[in-house]
Amino acid sequence: MARKRSDVKKSVFLFNTAAYLNISSTTYDAKVTNLEF
């Protein structure tokens, strides 16, 4: 049971990290695009 719970935490952590990186890169792309124009 405890092992399953830690697996879920790990999955959520990885998902949040991926989402954060995705948002960061999207924001960065938008800033670069705005600077170019």
Secondary structure as a PSIPRED ss2 file (coil, helix, strand):
# PSIPRED VFORMAT (PSIPRED V4.0)

   1 M C   1.000  0.000  0.000
   2 A H   0.000  1.000  0.000
   3 R H   0.000  1.000  0.000
   4 K H   0.000  1.000  0.000
   5 R H   0.000  1.000  0.000
   6 S H   0.000  1.000  0.000
   7 D H   0.000  1.000  0.000
   8 V H   0.000  1.000  0.000
   9 K H   0.000  1.000  0.000
  10 K H   0.000  1.000  0.000
  11 S H   0.000  1.000  0.000
  12 V H   0.000  1.000  0.000
  13 F H   0.000  1.000  0.000
  14 L H   0.000  1.000  0.000
  15 F H   0.000  1.000  0.000
  16 N H   0.000  1.000  0.000
  17 T H   0.000  1.000  0.000
  18 A H   0.000  1.000  0.000
  19 A H   0.000  1.000  0.000
  20 Y H   0.000  1.000  0.000
  21 L H   0.000  1.000  0.000
  22 N H   0.000  1.000  0.000
  23 I H   0.000  1.000  0.000
  24 S H   0.000  1.000  0.000
  25 S H   0.000  1.000  0.000
  26 T H   0.000  1.000  0.000
  27 T H   0.000  1.000  0.000
  28 Y H   0.000  1.000  0.000
  29 D H   0.000  1.000  0.000
  30 A H   0.000  1.000  0.000
  31 K H   0.000  1.000  0.000
  32 V H   0.000  1.000  0.000
  33 T H   0.000  1.000  0.000
  34 N H   0.000  1.000  0.000
  35 L H   0.000  1.000  0.000
  36 E H   0.000  1.000  0.000
  37 F C   1.000  0.000  0.000
